Amino acid sequence: MLEMLLEEELVTVLAVVDRDPTAPGLKMAEEYGVTVYSDVAQALKKCAPCVAFNMTGNEMVEAVVAEVLGSGGVIGGMESKLILSMINNLKKAKEELRFQATHDPLTGLRNRRYMMEQLNQGVSQAMRYRHAFAVVMLDLDHFKKVNDVHGHAAGDMVLAHMARVLRGGMRESDIPGRWGGEEFIVLLPHTDAKGAEHAADQWLNYITSAPLVLAGGASVAVSFSAGVASLDLNDKESDLKRVVDGLLHTADSRMYIAKEQGRSRVCATGDAFGTFSSDHA
């Protein structure tokens, strides 16, 4: 309960009172920089709060508080439980909204907007401190066929499976996300083109090692085509937007080169954007 109040933006905790100096609540309060007391009356006089939460259920505590703040200045019993429940529900709702704003609901990966923010931030830092940075764009092969033959529920399973593979093959610093449709993107800080290509090859080897068994018992082979782009530390370009756009263009271009070369592969060289056939799924 105390943790909820301490983290709630609408509430300011002025002090925490407990006669037991070893109480966990006092330690938590000190970690948050909140003053702790052992005497209720002293705390009330020093802090002059608007209201006091009595989380002990002790009627004597409520009587002491009422003497200082008045009968309306103490919240205890069922009232305190209801208010804390409301705060908890509000906190959960805020967390859900924050999650929805940055995550793809189907795969649980970060969404395109968040990935663009992280891409700009990561490239900016890499340019400033002159360290490697790579981007991998991935597109599931024959995804439309999966939807047409097995239905969209099967397609959703394939997308979720791809997300699990990416999460399982990431370093802590790597950031995987869903770019849109059947496309995914992975940001790899402190990684050059060779390292990013090796990582993508590992993901591809893993996902192609066994077919995905669908809910109805049928199985589908899952693979992807990927394009790798890395920051050119010798490039004199200083405009962040141009550098970011260039990385995305190159990764996307190479992803389609991989499609044209037969799919189920990783391409880390070449730039033939605009030369591909319309059937690249």
VOPAGU-2260 file (C-alpha; in pm, 1 decimal, decimal comma):
REM VOPAGU-2260
SITE   aa  ch    i         X         Y         Z
SITE  MET   A    0       0,0       0,0       0,0
SITE  LEU   A    1     275,8     242,0      94,6
SITE  GLU   A    2     456,6     180,0    -231,8
SITE  MET   A    3     142,0     267,1    -429,0
SITE  LEU   A    4     104,9     596,1    -241,9
SITE  LEU   A    5     472,1     681,8    -281,9
SITE  GLU   A    6     459,7     624,7    -657,6
SITE  GLU   A    7     123,2     793,0    -716,8
SITE  GLU   A    8     163,7    1134,5    -882,9
SITE  LEU   A    9    -161,2    1267,5    -734,4
SITE  VAL   A   10     -43,0    1203,8    -378,4
SITE  THR   A   11     246,5    1355,2    -184,1
SITE  VAL   A   12     358,0    1147,4     112,1
SITE  LEU   A   13     498,1    1387,9     372,2
SITE  ALA   A   14     591,4    1137,6     641,3
SITE  VAL   A   15     559,2     777,1     753,3
SITE  VAL   A   16     503,6     680,1    1115,5
SITE  ASP   A   17     579,2     346,1    1276,4
SITE  ARG   A   18     684,2     264,4    1631,4
SITE  ASP   A   19     892,2     -26,9    1507,6
SITE  PRO   A   20    1224,8     114,9    1379,4
SITE  THR   A   21    1282,3    -203,9    1177,4
SITE  ALA   A   22     946,9    -186,5     995,6
SITE  PRO   A   23     980,9    -240,1     616,8
SITE  GLY   A   24     763,6      66,6     556,0
SITE  LEU   A   25    1016,1     295,0     725,5
SITE  LYS   A   26    1301,1     160,0     517,7
SITE  MET   A   27    1100,8     208,2     198,5
SITE  ALA   A   28    1009,5     562,9     300,3
SITE  GLU   A   29    1374,2     648,3     362,6
SITE  GLU   A   30    1465,3     512,1      18,5
SITE  TYR   A   31    1213,6     754,8    -132,1
SITE  GLY   A   32    1348,6    1042,3      77,4
SITE  VAL   A   33    1041,4    1062,9     301,2
SITE  THR   A   34    1084,4    1164,1     666,7
SITE  VAL   A   35    1003,1     892,2     919,4
SITE  TYR   A   36     872,6     925,3    1273,6
SITE  SER   A   37     795,8     697,8    1564,7
SITE  ASP   A   38     534,0     926,9    1720,4
SITE  VAL   A   39     206,1    1006,8    1543,3
SITE  ALA   A   40     135,0    1337,9    1715,9
SITE  GLN   A   41     485,7    1468,6    1649,5
SITE  ALA   A   42     464,0    1375,4    1282,4
SITE  LEU   A   43     127,8    1548,5    1242,3
SITE  LYS   A   44     247,6    1871,4    1404,0
SITE  LYS   A   45     573,6    1879,5    1209,2
SITE  CYS   A   46     429,7    1797,3     866,7
SITE  ALA   A   47      79,8    1945,1     886,9
SITE  PRO   A   48     -70,3    1708,6     626,7
SITE  CYS   A   49    -410,7    1755,8     465,8
SITE  VAL   A   50    -512,5    1403,2     557,8
SITE  ALA   A   51    -359,0    1105,3     732,7
SITE  PHE   A   52    -394,6     746,8     614,2
SITE  ASN   A   53    -432,5     501,9     899,1
SITE  MET   A   54    -319,6     173,7     749,8
SITE  THR   A   55    -294,7      -0,4    1087,1
SITE  GLY   A   56    -664,5     -36,2    1162,2
SITE  ASN   A   57    -585,0      86,9    1514,2
SITE  GLU   A   58    -864,9     308,1    1651,1
SITE  MET   A   59    -626,4     474,6    1897,5
SITE  VAL   A   60    -422,5     605,7    1605,3
SITE  GLU   A   61    -736,5     754,4    1451,5
SITE  ALA   A   62    -821,3     923,5    1780,7
SITE  VAL   A   63    -477,1    1086,8    1802,2
SITE  VAL   A   64    -501,1    1206,6    1441,8
SITE  ALA   A   65    -852,5    1341,9    1494,5
SITE  GLU   A   66    -730,5    1555,5    1784,4
SITE  VAL   A   67    -479,6    1730,2    1557,0
SITE  LEU   A   68    -650,3    1733,7    1215,4
SITE  GLY   A   69   -1013,8    1699,0    1313,8
SITE  SER   A   70   -1247,1    1408,3    1250,0
SITE  GLY   A   71   -1234,0    1462,6     873,1
SITE  GLY   A   72    -855,9    1457,2     862,6
SITE  VAL   A   73    -806,9    1085,5     901,5
SITE  ILE   A   74    -882,5     814,9     648,4
SITE  GLY   A   75    -894,9     467,3     787,8
SITE  GLY   A   76   -1086,0     144,2     785,8
SITE  MET   A   77   -1292,9      72,2     476,0
SITE  GLU   A   78   -1236,6     422,2     336,1
SITE  SER   A   79    -860,1     375,3     320,2
SITE  LYS   A   80    -900,6      36,5     152,9
SITE  LEU   A   81   -1136,4     179,4    -110,5
SITE  ILE   A   82    -907,2     472,9    -187,5
SITE  LEU   A   83    -602,2     251,0    -212,1
SITE  SER   A   84    -796,3      19,2    -442,8
SITE  MET   A   85    -885,9     316,1    -664,7
SITE  ILE   A   86    -523,0     430,5    -672,2
SITE  ASN   A   87    -411,9      78,9    -761,3
SITE  ASN   A   88    -665,4      57,4   -1045,7
SITE  LEU   A   89    -557,4     399,2   -1173,3
SITE  LYS   A   90    -194,6     292,6   -1164,7
SITE  LYS   A   91    -272,0     -23,5   -1362,3
SITE  ALA   A   92    -467,8     179,3   -1618,2
SITE  LYS   A   93    -175,5     421,3   -1661,0
SITE  GLU   A   94      68,6     134,2   -1702,9
SITE  GLU   A   95    -156,5     -24,1   -1965,4
SITE  LEU   A   96    -182,6     304,4   -2156,7
SITE  ARG   A   97     194,9     346,2   -2146,3
SITE  PHE   A   98     238,2      -9,2   -2272,7
SITE  GLN   A   99      -9,8      40,1   -2555,9
SITE  ALA   A  100     163,2     362,5   -2660,2
SITE  THR   A  101     498,2     189,0   -2710,9
SITE  HIS   A  102     418,1    -175,9   -2787,7
SITE  ASP   A  103     260,2    -381,8   -3061,9
SITE  PRO   A  104     -35,8    -563,6   -2900,7
SITE  LEU   A  105      -0,4    -885,0   -3103,2
SITE  THR   A  106     370,1    -957,8   -3062,7
SITE  GLY   A  107     447,6    -761,9   -2746,9
SITE  LEU   A  108     745,0    -605,6   -2925,9
SITE  ARG   A  109     800,9    -231,9   -2940,5
SITE  ASN   A  110     595,8     -52,9   -3205,1
SITE  ARG   A  111     713,0     153,7   -3500,0
SITE  ARG   A  112     684,9     489,5   -3324,0
SITE  TYR   A  113     896,8     374,5   -3032,2
SITE  MET   A  114    1151,9     215,3   -3264,5
SITE  MET   A  115    1189,4     539,5   -3458,2
SITE  GLU   A  116    1253,6     724,9   -3132,6
SITE  GLN   A  117    1514,8     469,5   -3029,3
SITE  LEU   A  118    1670,5     469,0   -3375,9
SITE  ASN   A  119    1713,6     846,0   -3372,7
SITE  GLN   A  120    1851,3     837,1   -3019,5
SITE  GLY   A  121    2086,0     546,6   -3090,3
SITE  VAL   A  122    2222,2     692,8   -3413,6
SITE  SER   A  123    2268,4    1032,3   -3249,8
SITE  GLN   A  124    2477,1     878,8   -2971,5
SITE  ALA   A  125    2675,0     665,3   -3217,1
SITE  MET   A  126    2756,2     971,4   -3429,0
SITE  ARG   A  127    2854,6    1173,2   -3124,7
SITE  TYR   A  128    3074,9     911,9   -2960,4
SITE  ARG   A  129    3191,6     746,2   -3282,8
SITE  HIS   A  130    3082,7     391,4   -3209,4
SITE  ALA   A  131    2929,8     127,3   -3434,7
SITE  PHE   A  132    2555,7      97,3   -3484,6
SITE  ALA   A  133    2359,3    -140,6   -3707,1
SITE  VAL   A  134    2001,7    -190,4   -3822,2
SITE  VAL   A  135    1845,6    -514,9   -3944,9
SITE  MET   A  136    1517,0    -513,4   -4136,8
SITE  LEU   A  137    1336,8    -848,5   -4162,0
SITE  ASP   A  138    1037,4    -953,4   -4370,5
SITE  LEU   A  139     865,9   -1290,7   -4327,0
SITE  ASP   A  140     872,8   -1500,4   -4644,0
SITE  HIS   A  141     546,8   -1610,4   -4808,5
SITE  PHE   A  142     343,5   -1459,2   -4525,5
SITE  LYS   A  143      46,1   -1381,9   -4749,7
SITE  LYS   A  144      31,2   -1749,0   -4845,4
SITE  VAL   A  145      10,5   -1848,1   -4477,7
SITE  ASN   A  146    -287,4   -1615,9   -4431,0
SITE  ASP   A  147    -455,7   -1735,3   -4751,1
SITE  VAL   A  148    -409,7   -2107,3   -4682,3
SITE  HIS   A  149    -434,5   -2130,8   -4304,1
SITE  GLY   A  150    -620,5   -1812,7   -4207,9
SITE  HIS   A  151    -527,5   -1492,9   -4029,1
SITE  ALA   A  152    -515,2   -1663,2   -3688,3
SITE  ALA   A  153    -230,1   -1876,1   -3821,8
SITE  GLY   A  154     -63,3   -1563,5   -3954,6
SITE  ASP   A  155     -84,5   -1411,4   -3607,7
SITE  MET   A  156      82,6   -1722,0   -3464,5
SITE  VAL   A  157     367,1   -1684,6   -3713,7
SITE  LEU   A  158     415,0   -1319,1   -3618,0
SITE  ALA   A  159     417,9   -1406,0   -3247,5
SITE  HIS   A  160     664,3   -1689,5   -3316,4
SITE  MET   A  161     897,3   -1451,1   -3498,8
SITE  ALA   A  162     880,8   -1212,0   -3203,5
SITE  ARG   A  163     974,1   -1491,0   -2960,6
SITE  VAL   A  164    1272,6   -1587,1   -3175,3
SITE  LEU   A  165    1396,4   -1229,1   -3180,7
SITE  ARG   A  166    1351,1   -1180,3   -2806,4
SITE  GLY   A  167    1531,0   -1506,1   -2735,2
SITE  GLY   A  168    1828,1   -1418,2   -2953,9
SITE  MET   A  169    1890,1   -1064,0   -2836,1
SITE  ARG   A  170    2161,3    -912,0   -2625,7
SITE  GLU   A  171    2031,9    -688,3   -2348,4
SITE  SER   A  172    2128,9    -378,0   -2545,3
SITE  ASP   A  173    1955,9    -487,2   -2869,1
SITE  ILE   A  174    1605,5    -357,5   -2940,3
SITE  PRO   A  175    1363,4    -564,1   -3152,1
SITE  GLY   A  176    1039,0    -416,8   -3281,0
SITE  ARG   A  177     753,3    -475,8   -3519,7
SITE  TRP   A  178     784,2    -233,9   -3809,7
SITE  GLY   A  179     444,7    -311,9   -3961,8
SITE  GLY   A  180     263,5    -601,5   -4127,9
SITE  GLU   A  181     511,1    -889,2   -4151,0
SITE  GLU   A  182     815,1    -663,5   -4118,6
SITE  PHE   A  183    1037,6    -642,4   -3812,4
SITE  ILE   A  184    1333,5    -424,1   -3722,9
SITE  VAL   A  185    1621,7    -477,2   -3481,1
SITE  LEU   A  186    1855,1    -204,3   -3356,3
SITE  LEU   A  187    2202,8    -322,4   -3257,1
SITE  PRO   A  188    2414,8     -61,8   -3076,4
SITE  HIS   A  189    2794,7    -108,3   -3073,8
SITE  THR   A  190    2763,3    -355,6   -3361,8
SITE  ASP   A  191    2918,2    -334,8   -3707,8
SITE  ALA   A  192    2776,7    -481,1   -4029,9
SITE  LYS   A  193    2957,6    -812,1   -3987,5
SITE  GLY   A  194    2829,9    -857,3   -3632,2
SITE  ALA   A  195    2474,1    -768,1   -3732,5
SITE  GLU   A  196    2485,8   -1008,8   -4026,8
SITE  HIS   A  197    2607,4   -1286,7   -3797,2
SITE  ALA   A  198    2326,9   -1217,4   -3549,0
SITE  ALA   A  199    2062,0   -1219,4   -3823,4
SITE  ASP   A  200    2200,5   -1546,6   -3960,6
SITE  GLN   A  201    2162,9   -1699,8   -3614,5
SITE  TRP   A  202    1798,2   -1589,4   -3591,4
SITE  LEU   A  203    1734,0   -1730,9   -3938,3
SITE  ASN   A  204    1901,0   -2062,7   -3856,3
SITE  TYR   A  205    1691,2   -2093,4   -3542,8
SITE  ILE   A  206    1355,6   -2010,9   -3700,3
SITE  THR   A  207    1414,7   -2242,9   -3997,1
SITE  SER   A  208    1537,4   -2532,3   -3782,3
SITE  ALA   A  209    1184,1   -2661,0   -3720,5
SITE  PRO   A  210     837,2   -2584,4   -3861,5
SITE  LEU   A  211     579,8   -2400,8   -3652,8
SITE  VAL   A  212     290,0   -2623,3   -3544,6
SITE  LEU   A  213     -39,7   -2436,0   -3571,2
SITE  ALA   A  214    -339,6   -2466,1   -3341,5
SITE  GLY   A  215    -518,0   -2709,6   -3573,6
SITE  GLY   A  216    -218,2   -2941,6   -3595,1
SITE  ALA   A  217     -91,1   -2828,1   -3934,1
SITE  SER   A  218     265,2   -2703,8   -3957,9
SITE  VAL   A  219     424,0   -2425,4   -4160,4
SITE  ALA   A  220     785,0   -2354,4   -4243,6
SITE  VAL   A  221     881,7   -2006,7   -4128,5
SITE  SER   A  222    1167,9   -1804,7   -4271,9
SITE  PHE   A  223    1254,4   -1443,4   -4336,7
SITE  SER   A  224    1462,4   -1225,9   -4564,7
SITE  ALA   A  225    1677,4    -964,1   -4395,4
SITE  GLY   A  226    1878,4    -658,8   -4488,6
SITE  VAL   A  227    2163,3    -519,2   -4280,2
SITE  ALA   A  228    2279,6    -157,8   -4268,0
SITE  SER   A  229    2547,4      -8,7   -4044,5
SITE  LEU   A  230    2659,7     340,9   -3960,3
SITE  ASP   A  231    2952,7     460,5   -4170,2
SITE  LEU   A  232    3182,8     625,3   -3917,6
SITE  ASN   A  233    3388,3     776,1   -4201,7
SITE  ASP   A  234    3087,7     955,2   -4346,7
SITE  LYS   A  235    3102,3    1331,2   -4289,8
SITE  GLU   A  236    2722,8    1367,3   -4297,6
SITE  SER   A  237    2610,1    1540,0   -3976,9
SITE  ASP   A  238    2236,7    1569,6   -4040,5
SITE  LEU   A  239    2071,0    1312,1   -3814,3
SITE  LYS   A  240    1756,9    1274,0   -4025,5
SITE  ARG   A  241    1957,8    1205,7   -4340,9
SITE  VAL   A  242    2173,2     948,9   -4164,8
SITE  VAL   A  243    1869,9     771,0   -4016,3
SITE  ASP   A  244    1683,7     778,0   -4347,5
SITE  GLY   A  245    1994,6     640,9   -4518,0
SITE  LEU   A  246    2021,0     349,8   -4276,2
SITE  LEU   A  247    1654,5     260,2   -4322,1
SITE  HIS   A  248    1682,1     292,9   -4700,0
SITE  THR   A  249    1988,0      67,7   -4712,6
SITE  ALA   A  250    1847,1    -196,7   -4476,4
SITE  ASP   A  251    1516,2    -199,8   -4664,2
SITE  SER   A  252    1692,6    -217,0   -5000,9
SITE  ARG   A  253    1907,8    -509,7   -4894,2
SITE  MET   A  254    1607,4    -687,7   -4748,2
SITE  TYR   A  255    1445,2    -683,6   -5091,9
SITE  ILE   A  256    1771,7    -793,4   -5252,1
SITE  ALA   A  257    1753,8   -1097,0   -5021,6
SITE  LYS   A  258    1399,8   -1157,8   -5149,3
SITE  GLU   A  259    1514,6   -1139,8   -5510,5
SITE  GLN   A  260    1805,0   -1374,9   -5441,5
SITE  GLY   A  261    1569,6   -1650,3   -5328,4
SITE  ARG   A  262    1446,0   -1550,4   -4980,1
SITE  SER   A  263    1543,6   -1709,7   -4647,5
SITE  ARG   A  264    1874,6   -1525,3   -4638,1
SITE  VAL   A  265    2051,6   -1219,8   -4499,3
SITE  CYS   A  266    2193,9    -951,6   -4727,9
SITE  ALA   A  267    2456,5    -708,6   -4597,4
SITE  THR   A  268    2581,0    -562,5   -4926,7
SITE  GLY   A  269    2441,0    -383,9   -5229,9
SITE  ASP   A  270    2185,5    -110,4   -5284,1
SITE  ALA   A  271    1944,6    -175,1   -5567,6
SITE  PHE   A  272    1637,5      -3,6   -5426,1
SITE  GLY   A  273    1358,5      25,5   -5679,8
SITE  THR   A  274    1465,7    -263,5   -5905,1
SITE  PHE   A  275    1248,5    -535,1   -5756,6
SITE  SER   A  276     945,8    -715,6   -5886,6
SITE  SER   A  277     607,7    -658,7   -5724,2
SITE  ASP   A  278     590,0   -1018,0   -5595,8
SITE  HIS   A  279     835,0   -1005,5   -5305,6
SITE  ALA   A  280     631,9   -1149,7   -5016,6
